[in-house]
Amino acid sequence: MQLALPELDSPLHGKVKGERSVMAFPFFALSKGRRMTPVTYQDDCVTIEVRPSQTGVATIYDKEILLYIASLLVAQMKRCETPSQDYAFTAHDFLRVIGGNRSARSYDRIQGALERLQGTQIKTNIEAGGEGEDGYFSWLSEARLSYSKDANGKKRLTAVKVRLCDWLYRALIKDQKILTYDLAYFSLSPIERRLYEIARVHCGQQRCWHVGLEKLQLKVGSEDRAAKFKAALREVAERQSIPEYDVAIIEVPDCDGARMIQAEGFNPKITKRTPQVLFTPKGRPGRGPARIEVLEPEAATPMRARPADLHVTGEALTRAGAMFPGYDKYFVLEEWKRWAEGKEAPRKPDAAFLAFFTTYAKNNPINA
């Protein structure tokens, strides 16, 4: 049955938007091929497990449909409308936004993407809209295609109708941690897409952001050998192909990139075996949020913090969510751990984290 034109939510007139948690973590397979092994991610505070359907795990290209739907939803909120979980749009408009051609193959790709988005099962401890879920969910709880037939009986796709999952819907309308995408994103390779999303989440308008190579590979979700991933990253850094951000691999402690990291209050061990990856906004030397400064104790040989020394309880995270609504507590927790690493181990990690959060919120107001 063909959807009537008044029922359609397309065309999209606003910018492409994405939900911050879905940008920050590896929820999607990076290959166009069928991935039948689960995607897993775990750090000190976030766990993710993504199980494939019979057609494989949803890919980074399938994610384009979620970005399109999220953009329609945000456009509705900006018009002061109450967003629904159900959306109907034309394949023509979706392909216009992502820059795809309108060939029969593209329409087949949409059908395959919908099947993987509906069939892929996700389990995570990331809360959405103040609620957590212990079970599995799919990105789309419903997906249908409407078509007409030409004189030769060939199907012609006229509309796509989907229902967004509760978890992502809550994240978008309640948490509203939403970021704008550069349209050049849709022309990037899988690894470039993930690097852009990670830079967009963590660097933003700041002067710079850095992360260890091994941790970055986990965030990207790459299954390549470390050497192959580093080579791919080096190629990206040489071409500077990421929109909005420059990328550099920092392997020696006496260079401009290392000094930039140190100027932000960090002093990681930088060697060829333990390089740091530095992201900086293109053409923006400017000033980011004020740096958090804490006086160092005068002890000659303080006990340096280890990962076990920086464990924050669930009660502290719940309290942080209540104290600072609208902020991504998992993101701030990760920033605190990066800042605290190598400094004196805190006696009370919960209190130290909340104190850091207080200063972070003061220096990074949501409505700034």
C-alpha positions in Angstrom: 0.0 0.0 0.0 1.5 3.3 -1.0 1.7 6.1 1.6 -0.2 9.2 0.8 1.9 12.4 0.4 0.5 14.2 3.5 1.7 11.4 5.7 5.4 11.8 4.7 7.8 13.6 7.1 10.3 14.3 4.3 11.8 16.3 2.8 14.4 17.2 5.4 15.1 21.0 5.4 17.4 21.2 8.4 21.0 20.0 9.0 22.0 16.4 9.6 22.0 15.6 13.3 23.3 12.7 15.5 23.0 11.5 19.0 26.2 11.9 21.0 26.4 8.4 22.6 25.8 6.8 19.3 28.6 8.9 17.8 31.0 8.3 20.7 31.0 4.5 20.8 31.3 1.7 18.2 27.8 0.4 17.7 28.2 -0.4 14.0 30.3 -2.7 11.8 32.9 -0.9 9.7 32.8 -3.2 6.7 30.2 -3.3 3.9 30.5 -7.1 4.0 28.4 -9.3 6.2 29.7 -9.3 9.8 28.4 -12.3 11.7 30.6 -11.9 14.8 29.3 -9.6 17.6 30.6 -6.1 18.1 31.7 -5.6 21.7 33.1 -2.6 23.6 34.0 -2.2 27.3 35.8 0.4 29.3 35.6 1.3 33.0 32.0 2.6 32.7 30.4 1.6 29.4 29.6 -1.8 28.0 28.2 -2.5 24.6 27.3 -5.8 22.9 25.9 -5.8 19.3 24.6 -9.1 18.0 24.1 -9.8 14.3 20.9 -10.9 12.6 20.9 -13.5 9.8 22.1 -10.7 7.5 24.8 -9.4 9.8 25.5 -6.5 12.1 24.2 -3.1 11.0 27.0 -1.2 9.3 28.3 2.3 9.5 26.6 2.9 6.1 23.2 1.6 7.5 23.6 4.2 10.2 22.9 6.9 7.6 19.2 6.1 7.9 19.3 6.7 11.7 21.0 10.0 11.1 18.3 11.0 8.7 15.5 10.0 11.1 17.2 11.8 14.0 17.5 14.9 11.8 13.7 14.8 11.0 13.0 14.4 14.7 15.2 17.4 15.7 13.6 19.5 13.0 10.2 18.7 14.5 11.5 19.8 18.0 12.8 23.0 16.6 9.3 23.7 15.1 7.9 23.1 18.7 6.2 20.0 17.5 5.9 16.8 19.6 8.1 14.2 17.8 6.7 10.8 17.1 8.6 7.5 17.0 7.1 6.8 13.6 8.5 8.3 10.5 7.7 8.0 6.8 10.0 9.5 4.2 10.9 9.1 0.5 14.0 7.2 -0.6 14.5 10.1 -3.0 14.9 12.7 -0.2 17.1 10.3 1.9 19.4 9.8 -1.0 19.5 13.5 -1.7 20.7 14.3 1.8 23.4 11.6 1.9 24.5 12.3 -1.7 23.6 8.8 -2.9 22.6 8.1 -6.5 19.0 7.1 -7.2 19.7 3.8 -9.0 18.0 0.5 -8.5 21.0 -0.7 -6.5 20.7 2.2 -4.1 17.1 1.2 -3.4 18.1 -2.3 -2.8 20.8 -1.0 -0.4 18.1 0.8 1.6 16.1 -2.4 1.9 19.1 -4.3 3.2 20.0 -1.5 5.6 16.5 -1.5 7.1 16.7 -5.3 7.5 20.0 -5.1 9.4 18.9 -2.1 11.5 15.7 -4.0 12.5 17.5 -7.3 13.0 20.6 -6.2 14.9 20.4 -6.6 18.7 22.0 -4.1 21.0 22.7 -4.4 24.7 24.3 -1.5 26.6 24.5 0.0 30.1 24.3 3.5 28.7 21.2 5.2 30.0 18.8 7.1 27.8 16.5 9.7 29.1 17.3 8.7 32.7 16.3 5.1 32.1 18.5 2.0 31.6 17.6 -1.3 29.8 18.9 -4.7 30.8 17.6 -6.5 27.7 18.4 -6.2 24.0 16.8 -3.8 21.6 16.9 -3.1 17.8 17.5 0.3 16.2 14.2 0.0 14.4 11.2 -1.8 15.9 9.4 -1.6 12.6 10.5 -1.0 9.0 8.3 -1.2 5.9 8.7 -0.2 2.3 5.9 1.1 0.1 6.2 0.7 -3.7 4.3 1.0 -6.9 4.8 -1.0 -10.1 5.5 0.3 -13.6 4.0 -1.0 -16.8 6.5 -3.9 -16.8 5.6 -4.9 -13.3 8.9 -3.6 -11.9 8.7 -2.3 -8.3 9.4 1.4 -7.7 10.0 2.4 -4.1 7.8 5.3 -3.1 8.2 5.6 0.7 9.9 4.1 3.7 8.1 3.9 7.1 10.0 3.1 10.3 9.5 3.1 14.0 12.5 4.3 16.1 13.5 2.2 19.1 12.6 3.4 22.6 16.2 3.8 23.7 17.3 6.1 20.9 14.0 8.0 20.9 14.4 8.8 24.7 18.0 9.8 24.1 17.0 12.3 21.4 13.9 13.9 23.0 15.0 13.8 26.7 18.7 13.9 26.9 19.0 16.1 23.7 22.8 15.5 23.4 22.6 16.2 19.7 25.5 17.3 17.4 25.5 18.5 13.8 27.3 16.6 11.1 29.3 18.1 8.3 27.7 16.8 5.1 31.2 15.7 3.9 30.8 12.9 6.4 28.8 10.9 3.8 31.7 10.8 1.4 34.2 9.4 4.0 35.5 5.9 4.4 34.3 3.9 7.4 37.4 4.7 9.5 37.2 8.3 8.6 33.6 8.4 9.6 34.4 7.1 13.0 37.4 9.4 13.5 35.2 12.4 12.6 32.4 11.3 15.0 34.9 10.8 17.9 36.6 14.1 17.2 33.1 15.8 17.0 32.1 14.4 20.4 35.4 14.8 22.3 37.1 17.8 20.7 34.2 20.0 19.7 35.3 23.6 19.9 38.2 23.0 22.3 41.7 23.8 21.3 42.6 20.1 21.1 41.8 16.6 22.4 44.1 13.6 22.6 43.8 9.9 23.2 46.2 6.9 23.2 46.3 5.0 19.9 45.2 1.7 21.5 42.2 3.3 23.2 41.3 5.2 19.9 41.2 1.9 18.0 38.7 0.5 20.6 36.6 3.6 20.2 36.7 3.4 16.4 35.7 -0.3 16.6 38.5 -1.5 14.2 39.3 -5.2 14.2 42.6 -4.6 12.3 45.9 -5.5 13.7 47.4 -2.5 15.7 50.0 -1.9 13.0 47.5 -1.9 10.2 45.2 0.5 12.1 48.1 2.8 12.8 49.0 2.8 9.1 45.5 3.7 8.1 45.4 6.4 10.7 48.7 7.8 9.4 47.3 7.9 5.9 44.3 9.9 7.2 46.7 12.3 9.0 48.8 12.8 5.9 45.7 13.6 3.7 43.9 15.5 6.6 40.7 14.1 5.1 38.5 14.5 8.2 36.1 17.5 7.9 36.4 20.2 10.6 39.4 18.5 12.4 43.0 17.8 11.8 44.6 14.5 13.1 48.2 14.0 14.1 50.0 11.0 15.5 52.4 12.2 18.3 55.3 9.8 18.8 58.0 12.0 20.3 57.8 14.1 23.5 59.6 17.1 22.1 57.3 18.4 19.3 54.5 21.0 18.9 51.7 18.4 19.4 53.2 17.1 22.6 53.7 20.6 23.9 50.0 21.4 23.1 48.9 18.4 25.1 51.1 19.4 28.0 49.7 23.0 27.9 46.3 21.5 28.5 47.5 20.0 31.8 48.3 16.5 30.6 51.6 14.7 30.6 51.2 11.3 29.0 54.1 9.1 28.2 54.8 9.6 24.5 57.0 7.2 22.6 56.8 5.3 19.3 55.4 2.4 21.2 52.8 4.5 23.1 51.9 7.3 20.7 49.1 9.8 21.3 46.6 10.9 18.7 45.9 14.6 18.7 42.7 16.1 17.2 42.5 19.9 16.6 39.7 22.0 15.0 40.7 23.1 11.5 41.6 26.8 11.4 40.6 27.3 15.0 43.6 28.0 17.2 41.1 29.8 19.4 40.2 29.3 23.0 38.1 26.5 24.2 36.5 26.1 27.6 38.7 27.2 30.5 41.1 24.5 31.6 40.5 23.0 35.0 43.3 23.7 37.3 44.0 21.9 40.6 46.9 22.6 42.8 49.4 19.7 43.0 50.3 18.4 46.4 53.9 19.2 47.5 54.8 15.6 48.4 58.1 14.7 46.8 57.0 11.3 45.5 53.2 11.1 45.5 51.4 7.9 44.7 50.3 8.2 41.1 46.8 7.2 40.1 46.2 3.9 38.5 42.9 2.8 36.8 41.9 0.9 39.9 42.3 4.2 41.9 39.8 6.0 39.7 36.8 3.7 40.2 33.6 5.6 40.6 30.5 3.9 42.1 27.1 3.7 40.5 25.7 5.9 43.3 28.1 8.7 42.3 27.1 8.5 38.7 23.4 8.6 39.7 24.1 11.6 41.9 26.1 13.3 39.0 23.1 12.8 36.7 20.8 14.5 39.3 23.2 17.3 40.0 24.0 18.1 36.4 21.0 17.3 34.2 21.7 17.6 30.5 25.3 16.6 30.7 26.8 13.3 29.5 28.0 11.9 32.8 29.9 9.1 31.1 31.7 11.5 28.9 32.7 13.7 31.9 33.8 10.6 33.8 36.1 9.7 30.9 37.5 13.2 30.9 38.1 13.1 34.6 40.0 9.8 34.3 42.1 11.2 31.5 42.9 14.3 33.6 43.5 12.3 36.8 45.8 9.7 35.2 49.3 10.1 36.4 48.4 12.6 39.1 48.2 11.7 42.8 45.6 9.0 43.5 42.5 10.5 45.0 41.5 9.3 48.5 37.8 9.5 47.7 37.3 8.9 43.9 33.5 9.6 44.1 34.1 13.0 45.7 37.0 13.8 43.4 34.8 13.0 40.3 31.9 15.1 41.5 34.3 18.0 42.3 35.7 17.7 38.8 32.2 17.6 37.3 31.2 20.8 39.2 34.2 22.7 37.7 33.5 21.1 34.3 29.8 22.2 34.3 30.9 25.7 35.4 33.4 26.1 32.6 31.2 24.4 30.0 27.6 25.7 30.4 25.1 23.9 28.2 23.5 27.0 26.9 26.8 28.8 26.2 
